[in-house]
Amino acid sequence: MRLLLLAALLIASMAAAEPDRTPYPTTPSPKGLQVQMVDDAIELGIHHAGLNINLTALLLPEPRAGQPSATVDGFTFGFNENYARSLDRSIKRLSDRGIVVTLILIHYRSADARVNALALHPQATPGQGTTIAANTVTPEGRACYRAVTEFVAARWSSADRAHGRAWGWVISNEVNSHQEWHQMGPATVEQVAAQYEDQVRIAWTSLRKHSAFARVYLSLEHHWTATYRKDPRLACAGRALLEAFAKQARARGDFDWNLAFHPYPTSLRDSRTWLDKVTFDDATPKVTFKNLEVVTRKLATPELTYEGRPRRLSLTEQGFDLGNRPNSAQEQAAAYAYAWEKISRLEGSIDAFLYHRHVDHAKEGGLRLGLWSNKPGSIADPDQKRPIWFALQAAGTPAWKATAEPYLKTCGLQSWEEVNPK
């Protein structure tokens, strides 16, 4: 009886514990990477790392003996400790080196129908989309999303660093292209904003139980006033979704959300972002590295600020395709140099620049975005470093100027000052 009482007191004290008040870390630069190989990432000298967490893989269809579990709103959920430990290995190695880890919290469809019923939005079109919106609709689904995000927060974003420490959470992926990346069925921009704001708020509440200053980010791709699809119920303009989200958040009680943006080139298959046909005003169809200041200006407008401060910006997924031109490897590296020079002039408002990908992936629609090529016949086994690998390694170091200088000619520039139009 005494042991049961002590256990109950311990659980109660943990539930009542104050969130960790360690501030969000400062780093020498935003240099980062979506990491596949930890040792290589360390050799590159990154300060920020992005890692995906598949929340459906973290869930079990039913609680299981010997596995963690949690009860929320009367529903009990089990968690896959083996998957959690596989994440521990990367998160801890990176964070123990002082690298700021950002977790990208996404749902892929599971092979288990029960997990899908728990975790995935019930209006998602069967067989459509790569990543799926959370089930924020049913009572059990809402409780499940709370339980899994509280598990993530307690394990990787609390004062306890036994499993490693993460400081950023990106909620879902490229939500303005919701047919592909936040699948919840056909929906208007207002419907997407309402569902997404609810999902982000649940995640933010879970995170705030354990960390007072870790950051939550919305996820948008580079369409700004244009849309990826003609049907407005299958995709919405990023600016419109951002504005609708902010309006919904203010109506329900504003909170400190931030933005994860993906400024790919206008064409994902042409790395020459300096040639992008964009404008530098808020009506631009797309935002790429060429006109990235459009987003930083938007985040500083009164309708988007929080407590008088602009929202933070993190660049959590963007890369440059190798292409098939004779000089394509140099163009890919030049695109990184151009992007680095651009964000260096906006650095005060940018948390991280997470390059994507570490290694080419054979199932990425033919794109070759990697710092490394992949071995022939493999999905993503590393083969050869490309010139862009050395450009990223030099970024933010004394070697940068000499490394980047030859790429000015590739970009058609006389000076890097030209990346900011007068």
C-alpha positions, 0 to 999 in steps of 0.5 A: 500500500505504501509503494502504491501511495508513493507511486501515486504521489510521484505521478501527481508531482510530475503532472503538476511540475512547472514547464522547463524555462530554459530559453530557446538556444542561440546558435552561431548561424541558421545552418542546418540540414534534414539529417539522414547521417548523423556523423556526416551532419556533424562533419558538415558543422551544422547548428540545426537539424530536422528530423521527421516523426511519423506519429502513426508509427509511434502509436500502437493499435492497443496498449500493450504490456511492457510498452508506454501508455497514457490515458487522456479523457478516459481513453488509453493509448499505447506507444511503440517504445522501439520506434521511440528508441530509434528516434532517441539515437539521432535526437540525443547524438545531435542535441548532445553536440549542441545542435538545435533539433527541430521535429517535423510531426507528421502522419503517414497512413499505417498498415494497421486500420485501428491506428488509422482510425485513431490518428487520421482525419476521418474525412481524408480521401482514401488513397489520396495524399502522402501525409494526412491531417490529424483526427481532431474530429472525434473525441477519441481522435482528439484525445489520441492527438493530445496523448501522442503529442504529450508523449513527444513533449515529455520525452524530447522537449522537457528538462529531462535530456535522457533521450535528447532535446528538441526545440522546434515542432513543425506541425504537419507538412505544407498545409496549403497543398492539403490534397497532397500533404495535409489530406483531410478531403476537399476543403475551403481555405477557411475549413483548412485553417479551422482544422489546422489551427485546432491541431496546432493548438493541441500540439502547442498545449502539449508542448507548453506543459513541458517547455515554456520556450520551445517553438511551434511552427506552421508549415507552408510551401512556396505558393503565396498567392497562387495555388498548387492546384486549380481546384480551390478545395484541393489547395489554397494560397499560402498567404490566404491560409496564413491570414485565415489561421491568424484570424482563427487563432486570435478569435480563440485566444492567440498563442505564440505560433511561428512559421516553417516555410519552404522557399523552393525555386519556382520550378522544383526542377530548376535550381537557378532560383536567381532566375525565378519569375517573382515579384517583391510585393505581397501579391507575388505568386510564389515566394522563393529565395529570390524574394524571401523578404516578402515572408519576413515582412508579412510576419511583422504586420500587425495582424500577424504579430504576437505581443508586438513581435514578429513571428519567427521564421524557420526554413525547414525544407527546401533543396536544389535539383541537380538537373541535367545541364552540363554545369548542373552540379555547379548550379546546384552549389551556386543556388545554395550560395545564393540562398545562404547570402540571402538569409544572411541578410535576413538572419535576425528573423530566421531560426534555421535553414534546414537543407533538404536532402542529405542524400538523393532519394529514389522515390522523390519524383525523379528529383536529385536534391541531395548533398550526396548522390545515392548508390545506383539501385538503392533508395537513399544509400550515400554514394558521392559527395557533390560540390553543394556538400562543400558549400554547405560545410563552408557556410558560416565559417571563415572559408565561406568567402573563398568557397562562395566567390566562384559561384557569383559568375554562375548566378550572373552577379558581380557582388552578393549584395545584389541578392537584395534588390534596391 
